[in-house]
Amino acid sequence: MGAANKSELKIRRAKSSDAARLADLTGQLGYPATEAQIRERLRGIKPAAEHNVFVAEAAREGVIGWLHVSRQVLLESEVRAEVNGLVVADGQRSLGAGARLLAAAEEWARKHGCKSMSVRSNVIRERAHKFYERNGYDHYKTQKSFRKPL
């Protein structure tokens, strides 16, 4: 897969027909998933006023990245948007797709009344941390995450 030309890059909403490629990219992010799982998850990410999944699509390469953003209504703070996941394909990183996806999410957030954007990133993803800082995000807190199966 060659490097996508920035001018050929289109940012659009994800479609069910993107599921196979989204599953591949989700695996590259470190979260393996099947096409069927991604298709089901896309169906569950509703309503559109609360969530959006954007894809970066290059003319020759097809879908090379995705970003999931959600609107967070919280008691302790103003309404904000959160980047729930962002991945750009191996071989396509540092070429502008991630920044374009992030800009689309920020515009979506503004249109949906969000006062800020937040993102959580694993402590081992130093390259991602630098990406977010280059795009105007400040590191403001370090925390631990906990999970319990139900």
C-alpha positions in Angstrom: 0.0 0.0 0.0 1.6 3.3 -1.0 1.3 6.6 0.7 -2.0 8.3 0.1 -1.9 11.8 -1.4 -3.4 14.3 1.0 -5.5 15.9 -1.7 -7.0 12.5 -2.6 -8.0 11.9 1.0 -11.8 12.0 1.7 -13.2 12.0 5.3 -16.7 10.5 5.6 -19.0 8.6 7.9 -18.2 4.9 8.2 -20.6 2.6 6.4 -21.5 -1.1 7.2 -19.7 -2.0 4.0 -16.4 -0.7 5.6 -16.6 -3.4 8.3 -13.8 -5.7 6.9 -11.3 -2.9 6.6 -12.3 -1.3 10.0 -11.7 -4.8 11.6 -8.2 -4.9 10.0 -7.4 -1.4 11.3 -8.8 -2.2 14.7 -6.4 -5.1 14.9 -3.6 -2.8 14.0 -4.6 -0.7 17.0 -4.2 -3.7 19.2 -7.8 -4.8 19.5 -8.5 -7.7 17.2 -12.1 -7.9 15.9 -13.9 -9.7 13.1 -15.8 -8.1 10.3 -19.1 -9.4 11.9 -18.2 -7.9 15.3 -17.4 -4.5 13.7 -20.6 -4.5 11.7 -22.6 -5.2 14.9 -20.7 -2.5 16.8 -21.4 0.0 14.1 -25.1 -0.8 14.4 -24.9 -0.1 18.1 -23.2 3.2 17.9 -26.3 5.3 17.9 -27.9 7.8 17.9 -26.0 9.9 15.4 -26.3 13.0 17.7 -24.2 11.2 20.3 -21.6 9.3 18.2 -19.9 9.4 14.9 -17.4 7.1 13.2 -15.3 8.8 10.6 -13.1 7.1 8.0 -10.2 8.5 6.0 -10.5 7.1 2.4 -7.7 7.4 -0.1 -8.5 7.2 -3.8 -6.2 4.2 -4.5 -5.8 2.6 -1.1 -9.4 2.7 0.2 -10.1 3.2 3.9 -6.8 3.9 5.6 -8.0 5.1 9.0 -10.9 5.6 11.4 -11.9 7.7 14.4 -14.8 7.1 16.8 -16.0 10.2 18.6 -18.8 10.5 21.2 -20.6 13.3 23.0 -20.2 13.0 26.8 -22.8 14.6 29.0 -21.3 14.5 32.5 -22.4 15.9 35.8 -18.9 17.1 36.8 -18.1 19.1 33.7 -19.4 20.9 30.6 -20.5 18.7 27.7 -17.5 17.5 25.9 -16.6 15.1 23.1 -14.2 12.2 23.5 -12.1 10.4 20.9 -12.9 6.8 21.8 -10.5 5.4 19.2 -8.3 6.5 16.3 -6.1 4.5 14.0 -4.3 5.0 10.7 -2.9 2.1 8.8 0.7 1.0 9.0 2.5 2.7 6.1 0.0 5.7 6.1 0.9 7.3 9.4 2.4 10.8 9.7 0.9 11.8 6.3 -2.1 13.8 7.5 -4.9 11.3 7.7 -5.0 11.3 11.5 -5.0 15.1 11.7 -7.9 15.3 9.1 -9.9 12.7 11.1 -9.3 14.7 14.3 -10.4 17.9 12.6 -13.6 16.3 11.4 -14.3 15.0 14.9 -13.7 18.5 16.4 -16.0 20.1 13.9 -18.7 17.4 14.7 -18.2 18.1 18.4 -18.7 21.9 17.9 -21.9 21.3 16.0 -23.2 19.1 18.8 -22.6 21.7 21.5 -19.4 20.3 23.0 -17.1 22.7 24.8 -14.0 20.6 24.6 -12.4 17.4 23.3 -10.7 14.8 25.3 -8.8 11.7 24.4 -7.2 8.9 26.5 -4.1 7.2 25.2 -2.2 4.3 26.6 1.1 5.3 28.3 3.1 3.2 25.9 1.8 5.1 22.8 4.4 7.8 22.8 4.1 8.5 19.1 0.3 9.1 19.6 1.0 11.4 22.5 3.2 13.6 20.3 0.5 13.5 17.6 -2.1 14.9 20.0 0.2 17.6 21.3 1.0 18.7 17.7 -2.7 19.0 17.2 -3.3 21.3 20.2 -4.1 18.8 23.0 -2.5 19.3 26.4 -1.6 16.4 28.7 -3.5 17.3 31.9 -3.9 14.0 33.9 -2.4 10.5 34.3 -4.7 7.9 35.7 -5.2 4.1 36.0 -8.0 2.3 34.2 -10.0 -0.5 35.8 -12.3 -3.1 34.2 -14.7 -5.7 35.5 -16.3 -8.3 33.3 -20.1 -8.5 33.6 
